[in-house]
Amino acid sequence: MPQLIFFALVGVVAYIGYRSFIKEAERVTAKVRRNEKQRQTGANGTLVKDPETGEYRLEKD
């Protein structure tokens, strides 16, 4: 019985680790694509509108 609990715990930790790895990989991929698009267009950054003030600012990474 302790082996079953141990392997179940290892499985849960592996699943959580896999999900966090995929989330980080998607974030990095999006950043690389954004930088590649900025390089192709010659832009120095991406502007985003602040919903509270209505001002445009550079997007923070």
N, C-alpha and C positions, 0 to 999 in steps of 0.2 A: 504494500500500500504506500509506503513512503516514496518508493521509486515512481509510482504513478503521479503523486503530487509533485515531485521534483521535475519530472518531464513535462507535466502540464505547466508548471511555472516557467520552465525554460522556453516552452512554446509561446507562452504569452509575452515574455520578454523579447523573444525573437520577432514576433509579430509587431509589437510596438516599435522596436528598432527598425524594422523594415519600413513601416509607415513613415517614421520620421526621416529615414534616408530618402524615400521617394519624394517627400515634401521638400526637402532641402535640394534635391536634384532638380525638381521643377522650378524652384526659385532661382537657382543658378542658371538654368537653361533660359529662363525668361530674361534674366539680366544680360546674358550673352547675346541673345537675339536683339534686345533693345539697343545694346551698344553697337552691334553690327549695323542695324538700321540707321543709327545716328551717324556712324562712320560713312555709310553710303550716301546719306543726304547732306553730310557736312554740318549737321547740327551740333551744338555744344551742350545740349541737354534736352530734357523733356519738360515742358511746362504743364503744371496741373493747377486747376482752379481751386482756391480755398473756398469751401462752401459758406463759411461764416463772413468773411470780409469781401469775397468776390474778386480778390486779387490773384494774379497768376504768379506762381513761384516755380523754381526748379524742383523736380522730383527728387526726393531723398532716397538713397539706396538702403 
